Amino acid sequence: MSASPAEAVPAPVAPPENVIEVRNLVKHYPIERGIVFRRQVGTIHAVDGISFDLPRGTTLALVGESGCGKSTVGRLLMGLERPTSGTVRVAGVDLATLSAKGLSAGRRDLQIILQDPYTSLDPRMTVGAIIGEPFDIHPSAVPAGTSVKDAVRDLMDRVGLNPEFVNRYPHQFSGGQRQRIGIARALALRPKVIVADEPVSALDVSVQAQVMNLLMDLRDELGLSYVFVSHDLAVVRQIADTIAVMYLGRLMEYGDAEQIYTRPRNPYTAALLSAVPVADPQVQRTRERIVLGGDLPSPANPPRGCRFSTRCFRAEEVCRQVEPELIEVGPHHRAACHFPLDISEG
């Protein structure tokens, strides 16, 4: 009897290089009036056609003024909101194609750290219940041979909390400790990506440094990828590999963090960086601050052409008529500007 030929073994499929891919992402909110017969009278342009990638094991920082749309992008990445158009792919899967059940399962790979550690934790639950809640939804995430209680204690130890405090309540912890509880909860399901929405803005400066160091250590230790949402460019510089600068729902500059910090090409980016304080008093005194005039326009009625043209110190008539494209201005560096800054000016 002849031996049957061996079955061909399929070659292993390599994971995609980018853990998140966003293409032409748009999110508009209708403005409605009327009590009985509601009608749409306008549109909020929260996010208006942005694209970016998040390579595995790296950190992308979304920065910009309040109202620029960066937190909305975070909610879209989490699947907490559906985009008006465009795609968000996490590990190669388009979130818009998933059912509610599929989206719940997919959130094992994508977790969030919220901004305010005082309101993001249920005051009626113990720390052990808060951190262990993800295991109630995904029991298979509990490490083999480990109880939920042991898994919770291990997570507390990993983020620098005393495991003996497992039965305490959130009000018995400081702000920094509460944020560590939120980080432990986000780590419970061993995600690939964490969306950190202003995770240190509500903390004292000294505590901010401790939490930032913890996030960087966890990224290196666990191979995490971060989408770090922040308005604080000084904080972002500690952790970001890539920076996306947003203004009124659009990307103004995108690229390698070091290039953007040392050679900004968009005037808006340069203005944001000029407001970041420097530790050296002599250098701080000699720095030229770029003060922007006017107020941030309404996202319900964004300016025609370049959205920054109403406040830009380099704007000309073409800026008010034609919206600039995000084009290459250097290696791994793109900017949306008709008159980008010279490298010597940045």
Summary of the structure (lengths in Angstrom):
residues: 346
radius of gyration: 22.7
end to end distance: 77.8
largest distance: 89.8
contacts: 1024
relative contact order: 0.13
helix: 33%
strand: 24%
